[in-house]
Amino acid sequence: MNYRQRIEANYQVMLGKPVIKGTRITIELLLRKLADGYSMIEITEMYPHIQLEDVLAAKCYGISEV
């Protein structure tokens, strides 16, 4: 998966933090939810305007940045 198709960083949105494109949902938030034990499906239920692929992209981003 090319996570860059779903993630953007723009200084005008959330001070440049990486977010899911078209939203203000930060990758940091999604990674924290995953670390807290929420499943990818639970996260998409919490934030219905994102897709499962968006959460997967956040995971890929998190792995690539380590």
Order of alpha helices (4+ residues) and beta strands (2+ residues): beta-beta-alpha-alpha-alpha
